[in-house]
Amino acid sequence: MTDAEPPIVVVGPGRMGIGIAQVFATDGRSVHILDVKERTDSEFEDKVESVSETIRSNLEFLAARGHFDGDASDVLDRITVTRETETSLESAEWVFEALPEDPEIKREFLSSSADALGDAVVATTTSSISIDELADAAPAPERLLITHWLNPAFIVPLVEVAHNERTDDDAVDRTVALLEAVGKEPVTCSDSPGFLGSRIQAAAMNEAVRAYEDGVASPEEIDRALRTGVGFRMAAIGLIEFIDLGGVDILYYVNEYLEDELGERFENPDSVVEKMEANDLGPKTGAGYYDYGEDVDAEELKTETYSRMLALAETLDDE
């Protein structure tokens, strides 16, 4: 970052806001954490101290594990916690709003700060609130999008960037480029309930709880099975990719059985049925959800996947 670049503004000094600020400050960028909550002077001073202590603790944790070799004081020097809304926002290019998961609180910030937001891209941080719930409170709906960071924000690579038909493409592209520049893995998606991660995660969590309720296993055994099996595998290969490599037909027949035994929540999705009918079953037929072409080497794909799993296992063994 050059001195001429305006600070990144993060609204809300909560756990998520602090994590986001830390990411940008660690990358060398100036950050303003804007506190819009009503507090006494003493309460504000305590919050400022709390932010500093939290970030210092996070950096010490990372340093102890070889993931940070800088000076924590330098990082903290780049972060300013402030209550001055207009001063912070007047030249901002990006505003990461990280207020509580309450649409009314977010709407209040957007409407009350409309004049100060100027040309900034406003990225609301949420796991469930739709852009449509906030857009009419925003001064420029075309520059309003969602960045769904996952806690802890300073460790988890993924940031989902959700947009709708009103979102300007340039705002999305610039935000993706910014996130990539600080080492994140931005994934764009349409504004839809739960986006990607929360939607899929909720389905998995609910099924884990049902398995417990059905007496299949204890919470400890369920978690161990997921950590060392499904979760381990999914860190090396995505779900859609896994469907293809295993074969769409395998998923089809598993779903048929589970639907008979456990109910309609396991009914085959339409696209699975369509691919079965079209014989698009994955690499073994040249196409599945991905297009592999006629010359695909299924064994080579399998070897590449196994290699990623081994690399992951070695990394876990080193921790």
N, C-alpha and C positions, 0 to 999 in steps of 0.2 A: 504494500500500500504506500502511496505517496502522501506527503503532507497535505496536498491539495484535495485529496479525496475526503468526502464527508464521512463522519462516523456512521457505523451501522447502529440503528436504534432498535433496542429490544424493550418492549413494553411489558412490565411486570417482573418484579424481582423474586418470583417463586422458583421452585426447583427447575422447571423447564426453562424459564427465562435465564436463570443463572447459567445453566448448561449451554444454552445457545450462545450467550455472551462469551463464555469461556472458549468455545470453538473458534469464534472469530478473533478474539484477542490473542489466542495462542498462535494464530496464523499471522499475527503482526498488525491486525487492524484495530483502529480506534473504535470503541463501543460506548454508547450511552445506554444505560439501563434506566428507563423512565418509570418512576413509581407514581402511579396515578391514584393510589389509595389514600384516603384521608388519614393522616397520622399526626400526632403531636411532634414537635421538634425532637423530643427525646426518643420517641418511637422510630422516627426516621433515622436518627443517628444509630440506633440499635440495628435497624435493617441494613444500613450501609456496612456496619461491622460484620453482620451475619453473612452478607454477600462475600465480603473479602475472606472471611474465615472458611466459607464453603469452597470457594475456588482454590484457595491455598491448600486445603485438605485434599481436594480432587487432584491437584497437580502433584502433591506429594505421593499420593496413591499411584499415579501413573509413573512417576519417576522411579519409585521403588520397584516397579515391574518393567523398567526399561522402555517405557513409552513416552517419556518426556525428559529432555536433557537441557532444557532452557532454564531461565531464572524466573521463578514464580513472581518476584517483585516486578519484573519487566511486564509480565502479563497483566498483573493487577494495575500497573501504572497506565495501561491502555484503556481501562474501564472506569467510567464515571457514573456513579449512581446519582440521579437528579430528579427533582420534582418540577423542573422548568419545562413544561410541555412545548410551548412555542419555540423556545430557544433550541431545544433538541430536534424538533421536527422541521424547522424552517428550511434546512438545506439537505434533508435526508433523501437518499435515493432508495433505501430499503428500510421498511419498518416491520420488524417481526413482532407481531402482537401475541404475547404469551400470557394473557389474562386467564382467570379461571374459566372452566368449561361451562359457561353460562351465556347464552346468546344475548341476554339483556345487558350484561356487563360489557360485552364486546361491542354491541350496538351503541351503547352510551359513549364509549371511547371514540368510536368512528365518527359519530355525529358531533360530539363536542370538540373534536380536533380537526374538523373538516377544513377549516381555513388554513391551519398550520401544515396539513399533510402535503399540500402542493402537488408536485408531480411524482411523489414517492410511490413505489410499488409497495402495497400493504399485504403482507403475508400473515394471515391469521393461523395460529397454531392450535389445531383441534384434532380430535380423533373421531368426532361424530357430528359436528355442526355443519350444515350445508351453507355454501356461499349464498344461496337464495335467501337464507334467514338473515343475512347481514347486508346484502347488496344495497338495499334502499337507504341504509344509514351511511353508506360510504360516499365520499365526495366524487369518486371516480370508479364506478363498478368495474370498468374495463381493466383497472390496475389492482383489483382485489383478487387474491387467490389464496389457496390453502397450502401451508407447508406443515405436514404432519411429521414432526420429529418423534423419535421413540426414546424414552428414558432408558439409561442415562444418555442424554444428547451428546455428551463428549466422548462416548464410546461407540454407540450403535451407528453403523455407517449410513443406514437408509434414511432418506427424507422423502416422503411422498409429496409430490407437487400436484395438487388437484385444481382443476379449472373447469369452467363451464363455457357455454356458447358465447357469453359476453366478454370473457377474458381475452385481453389482447395477446396475440401470439408472442409479440416482442417481450412482454412482461414475463411470460413463462420462460422463454429462451434465456433471458438475462438472469432470471433467478436460478435456473438450472446451471448456467455457467458459473455463477457466484458460488453455489454450493459445491460444484465440482472443484473449484479453485481452492476450497478449504478442506478438501479430502473427503467430502461426503459422496454418497451414491444416490443422487436424486432419480426418482422414478416418476414419470408423469402419468396421470390417470384422470378420468372424468370425475367430476364431483358426484359421488354416489354414496349412499349410506355405508359407513365403515371403510370407504375407499378400498384399499387392497388388504393391507396387513390386519387391520382390526376386524374386517369381515371374515377373513379366513381364520384368524386366531380365535375369534369368538366361537366359530363352528367347532374348532378343535377342542377348546376349553369346555364347551357344553357337552361334547361327546365323552371327554374325560370324566366329567362329573357324573354323567349317566352310567358309565362303566362302574364307577364307585358305587352309585346308588343300586345298581343291579347285582352288587356283590361280586363282581368279576375280580377285583383286586383291591388292596389297600391304597390309600393316597401315595404312600411311599413307593410301592411297587409300580403304580401307574407312572409316577414321575420318573422313576429310574428307567422304565421301559422307553419313555419318550426321549429322555436325555441321551440314552445310549443307542437308540434305534432310529425312530422317525426323525427326531430333532437332529441327531448326528448326520443322518443322510441328507436332510434338507439343507444343511449348511454347505453341502458339496454339489447338490443338484436341485434345481427348482421343481416344484410340483408338476407343472405342465410338462417339463422336460422328462421327469420321471415317468409320467403316464406314457409318453411316447416310447421311451426306451424299454419299459416293461411290456408295452403293448396296450393299445386302447382296448383291445378285446379282453385283456385281463381285468381291467377296471370294469368293463361291461358285465362280465360274469360275476365278479365279486359283488357289484352293486345288486345284481339280480338275487344273489343268495341273501345278502344283508337286508334287502327290502322284504323278502319273504319272512326272515327271522325277526327283524327289528323294526320294520315299519317303513312308511312311505318317505321318510326323510332320506332314505338311501335310493330313492328312485333315480334311474339313470337320467342325467341331463340330456336335453335334446341333441346337443352336438355330439355326444358320445354315441347315441343311437344312429345319427346321420353318418358318422365316420365308420361305424360297423357296417352299415349298408353299402357304403362306398368303398369298403376295404382299405380305408386310410388308417392303418393301425400303427404307424410309427416307422422307424428306419427299415424294418423288415419288408415294408411295402413301398417305401420311398417317400411317404408322407404320412403325417398324423396331424397334430396341432402345428408342428413345424414342417416345412417343406425340405426334404433331405436330398431330393434329386435321385436319378436312377443309379448313379455311381457311388452311392453312400456305402461306407464300410461300417456295418453295424458293430463288428468286433472292435474296430478302432475306437468308435464312440464309447463302447463299454470300457475299454482300457483307459481312455482319458478320464472317465468318471471314477474308476477305481483309483487312479493316480491322485485325483483330487481328494478322495476319501483318505488315502494313506497320508497325504500331506497334512490333512486336518488332524488325523490321529496323532501324528508326530508332534504337531503344535500343542495339542491338548496334553500330551505326555510331558512336554517341557514346562507346562505351567505348574 
